[in-house]
Amino acid sequence: SYPTMVGMAQPWNMRYPIIEIQGNLGNIDGDPAAASRYTECRLTKYGEMMMADIEKNVVNTRPTYDDTSIEPVVAPGLICNSLLNPSTGIACGFSTTMASHNLTEVYNALDYILEESIKEEGDVSIEKLLELIQGPDFPTGAIIVDNSDWYKIFTEGKGRVVVRAKYEVIEEKKKTYIKITELPYGVNKLKLVNSIEDKIQKGVLTDIKEIIDASSEGNINIQIILKKSANPNLVLNNLLVKTDLQTNFNYNMVTLLDKQLSQSSIVDALYAFIDHGLDVIKRRTEYDVEKLNKRVLILEGIMKVLEDLDKTIEIVRTADDPLTMLQDEYELEEEQAQYILDMKLRRISNQDEEKVEAELSDLYEKLPKLLEIIHNEKVTMQTLQDELRAIKEKFGDDRRTNIELEVQNSIDEEDLIEDEDLVVTITSEGNIKSVSASEYNVQKRAGKGNKGAATKDDEEVVDLFSVKSKDDLLFITNTGRCHVLKAYKIPKSSRSGKGKNIVNYLKLDEGEHPV
């Protein structure tokens, strides 16, 4: 369908676009492409390579759904598209989700497998393959911050990677802002910006002054302007947890392998592609051999009739049954005689015997090499290896998605809290509260102090101390147990607030109380 074709042309959707469209393609904001009557399309060079040698019977074909023509069962070319471009969807009750990968890395892995297979005692190492293919490589770039499931994905086809937007904190004289230049794969830019604006208005995201989308065609530039008092790291942590600036990509590699739907892996895909490649090389070579043999047969026939060209011309002009007469006179097969009979007389007379001999000699030399590709498995693998290297040289590029596992990839609740100064008070009734230290002023001589807590007539403050919001408070009880409570988990209140009883924050047994 048209939307499918458009998807194969969108550079933010496909790591290696298969279709090239002239016209409006839509954009990463989710705007649709122009109607089909306004666009023109053709295969990209990559797409053409996927269909290479289709005319040489290199793959099986089947009738199309309406029986009006035939179609290939699989793409005939030597492009490992199942690993190079992302794929996701549901069909026949099965769903699959596969990421894109870097062509250079995938073809290095294929080269390594073939190299080890060509050796007499070659042993393919999964660890080596993991070094060659380090992780997915998304069309939109971004950063992989958690790849801990990569071995499981590689060998089982299931697992997740955590992808984070690429950003930098820019401090200028008049403003400080977070600049986002790459988004996780599949994130709609417009929806992301609207989501952040909505969370700012609702108070879910604080310390943000405004958000500006200064993106241009093909370049992401989202600027999140911070308030003067904002802590950039704290704002970033909240953005990563509460928005799609950080997402999970979950692999579920359900594929059609050996005509069976099955859970496969990246390793399975590599070996299946090599089997496909070897089959393509053999079938293509068989086609070339058949074509070469037909040409040899014709050239041998031409050589025979050139020995007595005048007699050949006479037979063609005067014989009642020239086909049979040519066969008898020169011991030709019917196909050879028919070819000569179909040639114009001038073409027969203009045939250069030396050129025919040279072409025939060249074909005689090529034939044994082609037959060796068909019958010698090692030569077949070497041929495939050479062709895959040529494809890597032509289409290979640098990785777009960086892998920075040293970056902190898990954000705890504590990372979302500002580490500020608090004053904690505890009363004789067990009521506890925290107040921001900024609410208290230093009292000057003869000044009047601020009220620190509201209490009942017979209630008094028994503890008052200052802490950081991320400090641990330790409560030892009458039963000898010690309870730990983060200071920020005590909700802040005003100076005059009463607070809440400590049983709301500690899991105390019956009769147990802090001492």
QUIFENVEN-V697606 format. One record per run of one state. SS is the DSSP state (a for helix, b for strand, c for the rest). FROM is the first residue (numbers start at 1). TO is the last residue. Records with the same first field share a line. If there is no record, write none. Layout:
SS=FROM-TO, FROM-TO
This chain:
c=1-1, 8-18, 23-35, 39-39, 44-44, 51-53, 57-60, 64-69, 73-80, 85-86, 92-93, 99-102, 119-125, 133-142, 147-149, 157-157, 165-165, 172-175, 183-188, 202-207, 214-215, 217-218, 220-221, 227-231, 243-245, 253-253, 258-259, 264-265, 307-308, 319-321, 331-333, 343-344, 351-352, 376-376, 396-401, 404-412, 417-420, 428-430, 440-460, 469-471, 478-481, 490-491, 493-499, 505-513, 515-515
a=2-7, 36-38, 45-50, 54-56, 81-84, 103-118, 126-132, 150-156, 189-201, 232-242, 266-306, 309-318, 322-330, 334-342, 345-350, 353-375, 377-395, 413-416, 437-439, 487-489, 502-504
b=19-22, 40-43, 61-63, 70-72, 87-91, 94-98, 143-146, 158-164, 166-171, 176-182, 208-213, 216-216, 219-219, 222-226, 246-252, 254-257, 260-263, 402-403, 421-427, 431-436, 461-468, 472-477, 482-486, 492-492, 500-501, 514-514
